[in-house]
Amino acid sequence: MNINSIRKTNPLPFFVTFMLIILAMISCSGCERDSSEKIVDGSSILPKPQASSGVNVAVTAEQLVGGEDKAAAELWGECSSKTASAVGTTSISESCPEDVKKAGGCLKYAEELLAKKYPELLCRRGKKLLLKLSNGEILKFQNNTDDSNVENFILYFFNKYLAEIHYGLLYNAYYEGGSYELVNLATGKRTEVGGEVILSPDGNRLAVFNADLVAGFSSNVLSVYLVTPSDLVEEFVSQPEEWGPEDLRWIDNQTIEFNKVSFTGNGFEKERHKLQFLGGDISKSGKWGIDEGLHVEKEKMQIKLSDINELVLPNTAIVAVKATPTGAQVTGYGLSDIDALVLSASLASRYKNIRVKASNPIQETYCGRTFSKILIDIEGDSSTLESRQNMGHSAVTIKTKDGQTVECQLP
């Protein structure tokens, strides 16, 4: 099954991801347009993969040998002059600062830290991501931010380095959604895996997991790969529509624990489960199976007013938050419909494990100016939520992108 083929019904599937990509582009200094740069034949633009999870993808990134691409060789020369910088022992994904998370910049942040720690492996030069293989060849991945051709729109991020097996994890952001692929840094071979990866304690297997229960731009995936000297062998794969795996960890080389997260009429619920190796010899490829559940831990995820209060975006304002029978409702305003949708997309990103629905923007005219009003419903536990109406629907104050302030009294 194509892992990009499953789509679920959602009130904002297109706008949410479109706006998040715009936010990622804004926060990514390496994604700026360069009209003087032409993309050469055989460049790295990788169309949305049509292969299913675990199918090896042909190396379509430009493979540069010796002096075949003088510009790329020069770029790598600039990179290779750098020395490694110390990076803390905390997981790079976990160390992403809160302000960077709010701006949607953790992918860029992680890549920058990895480039400092492993300058001999990767380098970013504007739109180009360069990876140096063990054989001296260079893979060049070129971002395409031309939104006039959405089928080829792509941003490449180096997300994780698995030093024990010399593989790198790439996240490819499309105009809608994204995908993950592992790159063998010895050979350049690329394998689409469909989610985040965690290496087993002995380094012989990879667990892959992804949960997308709201937007539906990617499949829910749980899979296991055996790492061989030349390839990755898929031993187990599940792509359920009714639940997604989260909080995965290896207990030992034969056992994986994870949460099955599902959405019900009462909100999100999760159950702790085990995925276990069923073969006789762990050193060889074998079958895996999910048990019937260790214990049930049902949790209706909580809505925090602080999460909403901290959301400050240019050209928008949140004027009210109130509890509802099913969660909470946020009233927001934007200077345009797009600004209002950016606000709802950012809220959906903050509450990515909670169902977020938004109305279509409604244009209202006050003070001789047209504003776009949007109502955003969040389904979850609002029992401890204190309603916010600090502007009392009597005024709206919006900071514009150029630093100006728009104030208006509302009726």
C-alpha positions, 0 to 999 in steps of 0.5 A: 500500500502506498503510504501517501495514498490514505487520506482522511476527512478533515475540515482543513486538510489542505490549508493546515499543511499549506500554512505549516509549510509556509511557516517552515519556509519563513523560519528557514533561512536556507529556503530562500528563493535564488532566482539566479540558480538553475536546477541542473539535469538529474538534480535531486528533486524527488517527486512524492514517492510512489513506493510503499513503506520499505521499498528502496528508492532509486538514488535520484539525488544528484551523485557527484564524483570528483570534479563533475560539478565544480560548484558543488565541489567548491561548496563542499570545500567550504564545508570541509574547512569546518571543525566539529563542534560539541553537542550535548548528550540530550537528544537533538529532537528533545533539545529543540528550544520552546521558542523554536518549536513555536516558530515551527523551526525544529527541523532546521534546528536539528539539521544545524546541530547535526552539521556542527557535530558531523561536518564531515558528513553533511553541509547546508548551503542555501537550498542545497543539502550536501551529504558525503558518502564513505566512498567520497561521492557527494549526494546533493539534495536541492530544495524546490520552493517554487509554489507554482508547481506544487507537484515538485515542491520539496524541502529536504531536512537531515533529521537524524544520524545513526552512527552505529549503522552509518545511516541518515534520516531525511525528512522531505516536506511536500506542499502537502504533508511529508515523508521520511527516508533512510540514506545509507551513507556508505552507498547512497541507497535510499529507503522510504520508511514512513516515519521516525526511526529508533535503533535497537540496543544491539544496532541490528534492527530499526523500529519505525513509527508514525501517527497521523490521526488528524490531518491524514496526509501520511499513513499511520505506520509501525514497522521493523527492519533488519539491518544487513551489511548491504540493505534494510530488510522489512520484517514487520509492517502495519498501517492501521487506519483506526489507530497510530503508534506513539511513544515507542521504545525498545525494551530489549532486542526482541521487544518494543513497547508503544502506545496505540492512540485512537480517536473516539467520540470522547477524545483521544485514548491510548493503550500501551502495547508490545511488539515482540519478535516471534522467531527462534533466532534473533540473529536471523530475520523472523516474524513479529506480532502485537500482543493484546495489550499490557494495560489500558491507560485512557487519557483525554488530552488536556487543553491548556490555556497557556498553550493558547496564550503563548501563540502570538503570530503577526497579522492575527489576534486571539480575542477569546477562549471559552470552554465548551461541552466537547472542549474549547472554542477559540475566537481569532481575527486576521488581517486576511483569510490567509492570516486567519487560517495560519492562526488555526494551522498553528493551533492545530500544530500545537495540539497535534494529538487533539482534533482541531476544527476551524470554521471558514473565515468570515469577513467583518468590517470595523473601523473602516477595515475588513477583518477575517474572523475564525472560530477554532474548536478544540476537542479535549479535556477543558475541565481546568480551562479558565476562559479568556476574554481579556479583550472582551470582544470590545477591541482587537489589537494586531501586530503586523509583519512590518511592526505596525499596530492595528487597533479597533473597537468591536461592537 
